[in-house]
Amino acid sequence: MSAAPDPRPLVVGIGGTMRAASSSETGLRAALAAAEAAGARTLCLSAHDITIPFYEQHTTRTAQAARLVDALRAADGVIVASPGYHGSISGLVKNALDYAEDLAGDPRPYLDGLPVGCISVAYGNQAAVAVLDQLRTVAHALRGFPTPYGAAVVARRGIFHEGRCIDPDVLGQFAMVGTQVAGFAARTRDHATFEPVA
Ligand SMILES: Cc1cc2nc3c(=O)[nH]c(=O)nc-3n(C[C@H](O)[C@H](O)[C@H](O)COP(=O)(O)O)c2cc1C
């Protein structure tokens, strides 16, 4: 007898940096924890999981790249967390998102109709806000919808410590992203049609 499918929506988190105690990964994990508390199941693909070849359409996928594509295909919601690198999304995170191109021919292309929670962490306000905006633009390009709340966090002293977020206000921002993604994922999951508009 086969097991009944898990009724909980799947929220896939992508992001962080290779740095030990990455603050963007910390934010991602906090948002995923909130998504779980809101009833989702989650999968976190952090920097090591998305250290994969630069996206190219016609090459064979590595096992890690295939895992990323499979996760995006199965996702009911996505959370992306990027550091600000020279005023923009990191190359690592952008490359991972480029792998959504492998879903172009799927019945549900790209991230069509999925809620996408966006988190940016940078030293300065300018980069934090710019990167949040860029993540939302990519989410739109992939046919997802950025959740109403996105977190643009300035990594000042007293916010992160040894891989934990110690500022309750910032933790609340990460939680808001995760909660909104889980909520929209549950609502959109059973109503998706993916029929082309006539
Ligand atoms: C290569 C590099 C470029 C960066 N560029 C910027 C920048 O343009 N603006 C900014 O505010 N912070 C910048 N930073 C700081 C990072 O955004 C900040 O350290 C962030 O917390 C890194 O994320 P992490 O803690 O997950 O590693 C840069 C850091 C690195 C390593």
The ligand as an ORCA input file, in Angstrom:
! r2SCAN-3c Opt
* xyz 0 1
  C      32.354     40.373     -2.489
  C      31.528     41.187     -1.533
  C      30.893     42.310     -1.992
  C      30.092     43.058     -1.132
  N      29.475     44.164     -1.611
  C      28.667     44.881     -0.799
  C      27.994     46.033     -1.275
  O      28.118     46.425     -2.426
  N      27.194     46.711     -0.416
  C      27.014     46.309      0.877
  O      26.268     46.954      1.604
  N      27.624     45.213      1.368
  C      28.452     44.501      0.566
  N      29.103     43.393      1.045
  C      28.814     42.939      2.404
  C      27.810     41.786      2.422
  O      26.613     42.163      1.802
  C      27.521     41.400      3.875
  O      28.731     41.011      4.482
  C      26.526     40.261      3.942
  O      26.127     40.126      5.298
  C      27.140     38.979      3.474
  O      26.251     37.902      3.655
  P      26.641     36.637      4.500
  O      26.749     37.082      5.947
  O      25.518     35.706      4.244
  O      27.980     36.115      4.023
  C      29.937     42.662      0.214
  C      30.606     41.510      0.676
  C      31.398     40.783     -0.181
  C      32.089     39.540      0.332
*
